[in-house]
Amino acid sequence: METRALGTSEIKITPIIMGTWQAGKRGWADIEDSEVIKAIREAFDAGITTIDTAEVYGDGYSERIVAQALGDVREQVVLATKVFANHMKYDQVIEACDRSLKNLNTDYIDLYQIHWPSGAFKSEIVPIEETMNALNKLKEQGKIRAIGVSNFSREQIAEAAQYGQIDSLQPPYSLFWRKIEKEEMPYCIENKISIIAYSSLAQGLLTGKFGPDHKFAEGDNRANNTLFSIKENYERVQTALEKLRPIAERKQCTMAQLAIAWLIAQPQTNAIVGARNAEQATANAKAADVKLSSDEVAEIDAIGRIVTDNLDDRPVMWDF
């Protein structure tokens, strides 16, 4: 698989990135460690060499699963993890990084990201300068190679960038959720910051597998996703999916592959995609082979707006 520059760093990432929120198990249903490990390994074998995780995914459990899956090929992969909003003080950042290094069984993290801005989830407000000072120190020590932010507004990215090099933004972004296109994407393009989109399949909606009457298992975080939970949104989703199906058939790809191909065709954008098993991981990797013309990108774009033009201003999909 082709690689792309991560921001202005020397790191090369794959446009499709293996997401491992599900590996932490918390907030998900019916997740088996052995299947997730196989999925991560299969993603690597299929050419996806960039892996994203976070300390908060099962309190380090996801990081440990990633280490089990890829320990013997560490030098061939780019590992990205995140420090949570309740660990933004200088010493807390240092300690959190050390925990993640131990969990990942490595002596360096390629991309270390602030998971949510200070103050999120009722966390203590910490000046971004203090947090960035800690991240810069970790970078100087060689414990991390690049700094990224996640769920930041344009203003918050710009403020963080005053105190150090920001190489990536990780926002929710998909054909059905496009909030960043208004402010954050133009800033990232101008400043050569990579966009690493999460929920790039709108938590599975863009696979086309969830019909009009779908109900999620108890404990599945997707039940709180406004694209699912608000009736009018879900009806528009179904309408859009029916219009996307013929395009996928024409391109001889799955609905998910079509949605991923559209996303990685957007400026500066790479797609994080999770997988529960090896089969899904292989299918995700094949999305890189789906080539869309500018007319096809525009056609898909217009269909996505059936959903996005009617959404309110909330920045994320969930009602936490």
N, C-alpha and C positions, 0 to 999 in steps of 0.2 A: 504494500500500500504506500502511496506517496506520503511524504511528510511535509509539514509546514513549520515555519518559524513560530515559536512562542513569543509573542510580543517582539521586543528588540533584544531578547536574550539569545544565547547560542543554542538553546534547547530546541529540538525538533519534535513535534508532536504529530500524531496521526489525526486526520480530520474526523475520524470516528473514534470515540473514547469509551472504554468500558466503565460503566457506572456500577458502584457496589453498595448503594444505600441498602438494597435488599439483603446483602450479606450480613448486615448487622441485626437482621430479623425484627427488631423493634419497629412497629408500625406496618408490618407486612404479615401475611398469612401464608402458611404452607411452604415455608422456605427450608430446604434441606442443605446442610453444609456441603455434603459430598457433591451435590448437583451444582451448587454455586462454584465450588472449586473447579469442577470440570468445565463449567461455562467460562470462567476466567482464563483457564488454560487454553481452551478452544479458541477464545477470542485472540489470544496471543499467537497461537498457531496459524490463525487466519489473517494475521497481519496487523491486528490492533495492539499496538505496543504502548499505548498511553492508558493508564488506569487511574480512576478518580475515586477517592474515599474520604472519610472524615472521622475525627475523634468521636463525634457525637453519634455516629452510626453504631448503636449498640455498645456505647462506652468503650470503643476500641476494638470491639469484636470483628467488625468489618475489616479493619486494618490487619488484624491477625489472620483472618481468612485469606486476604490478599497475599500476605507473607507466605502462607502455606502453599498457595497456588503458584507463586512466581519466585520463590526463594532461590532456586537454582539458575534462574535467568535474570537476576537482578540487574546486571549491567546492560541488558538488552531492552529494558523497559524504562518508561518515564512514569514515576510515581507522583501523584498529586494528592495531597490531603489538606485538611482544614482545621483551624483552631476555632472553637466556638465562642459565641458572644460573651459568655461568662468568664472567659480567660483572657481578657484584653489588657490587664495590667502587665507591666514590663516582666516581672518575675513569673507571672502566670503563663505568659506566652512562651518563655524559655522552658518552663516545666512541662507545658503541654507538648512542645516540640520534642522534648526528650522522651516523653511517653510514647508519642507517635513513632519516633525512631525505633524504640524498643519493640513496639507492636509490629512494625513493618520489618523488623529484623534487618535493619540497614543502618549505615552511618551517614546517609544523606538523603534528603527529600528533594526531588527535582522542583516541584512547585508547591509552595506552602501558601495557603489562602486564608484570609479572614472570612469565616463562614457567613456571618451576619454582622451588620454594623453594631457597634457598642450601643447598648440600650434595648436591643431587640429581646423579646421574650422576658421582659422585666429585668434584664441584666443591668448591672451598675454602669453608669456613664463614665467612660474613660476617654481622655483626649486621644485622638488618632495619632498625634505626634508620639505619645508614649508607646503605643502599640507598634508603630512603624520603627521607632528606635530599637525595640527588641528584635523585630524582624530583620532590620539592617545588621544588627549584631550577629544574628544567626547566619546571615549570608556571609558576613566577614569570616566567620568561623568555619564556613564550608558545610554547615549542617543543612542549609537549604541553598538551592541554586537560583530560584526566582520567587518573586512575591506576587500574589494575586489577591483579588477581592471577589466576594460573592454577595449577591443581593444588595449591591450598592447603587445608589442613585448617581446621576451625572455629577452632582455637586459633591457627593461623598467621595467619588473616585478622584475628582480634581483636588480635593483637600488632602487625601492620602498621598497623592502624587507630589505634593509639595515637600514631602519628607522622605521620598525614596522612589525607586523605579517600580512602577506597577506594570506587569507584563500580561495580565489577564483579568477579565471580568467573567464571572460565572452567574448568569441570570437565568430565570425561566424563560425559554424561548422555543416556540414551535410554530407550525403553520396555524395552529389554533390559539396561540398566545403570543402576541407580538408587541408588548408594551415597550420594549427597549428600542424599537425602531425610531421612536420620536426623539429621544434625547441621548440615551446612552450609546447607541450604535454610532451616531455621527461623531461623538467624542472619541470613541474607541478607534474609528477609522482615522481621524485626524492625528491621534497620538500613537498609532501603531500598537494598540492594545488588542490582544487576541480575545475573541468572544468564545467562551466555552459553554455552550447552551445545555442546561439541564432540563429534564422533563421534555425532551425533544420529540417525543411521541405523545405529548400531552397525557402522560401516565398511561399509555396503552390505547388511548382513544383512536389514534391515527393508525393503529393496526387494523381497524375495521372489525375487530372481533367482538365488540360489545354492542349488542343489539338494543332496541328501544326499551326492553323490559329488564335489562341486566341489574342484578343486585350483588354487591360485594360481600365477601365473607366478613364476619365480625373481627374487628381489629385491623382491617385494611384501611390505611390512611386515605385511600382514594375516594372513600365514601364522603369525605369532606371537601372534595375538589368541586369548585363551583361550576365547572363544565359538566360534571355529572349531576350534582345535587340540585341545580336550578333547572326546572322543567323546560323552560323556554330555550335555555342554552343547549340542553341535551337534544332537543328537537332540531335545532339548527345544525348541531354537530351531525346528526343522522342525515340530514339533507345534503350537507357538504360531502360526507363520505360517499354517498351514492353517486355524486358527480365526479369523485376522484377514482372510483373503481374502473371506469373505462380507460382512463389514462394509464393506470397500473397495468391493465391487461394489454394495452397497446405497447407498453415498454417491457412487457414480459417480466414484471417484477411484482413483489408483494406491495400492499398498501404501505406497510412500514418502511420498506426500502425506498419507495417513492417520496415519502415524507422526509426521510433522512437525506436523500439526494437533493431535495429542494432546499433543505436547511443549510447543508454544507456548500451550496451554491450562493448563499448570501455573503455579503462582504465580511471578511475577517472571521467567519463563523465556523465553528467545529461543534460536533454533536456528541454529547454524552448519552449513551444508550445502555440500559441495564439488560441483564439476561438471567433467567432462572435456570437455564439448562444449556448444554452445548449446542443443541440445534438452533436455539434462538441466537446465540453468539455468532455462529457461522453465518446465519441469515443477515444479521446486522452488518457484518463485515462486507458482504456482497453489495451492500448499498453503495459502496464507493465505486462500483463498476457501472452504476446507472448514470448515464450522461444525459443531461437535459439541455435542450436548445433554449435560447432566450425566449422564444415564443412559448415553449412548454412551461418554463419557470413563471412567465406572466399568467398563463392559463391557470396553473395551480395556485398562484398568488391570489387571483380573483376569487377562486372557490373558497380559499381560506377566509376571505373577508366576509363571507356569509355568516361566519361565527364571530370573528373578531370585531367587526364594525358595530356589533350590538352589545359588547361587553361594557361593564362599568369601569371605573378608574382604579379598582383595587390592584395593587402591584403584584400580588402572587395569587395562585389558583385556590389556595386553601383557606377555609375558615377555621384557623387553629383555636 
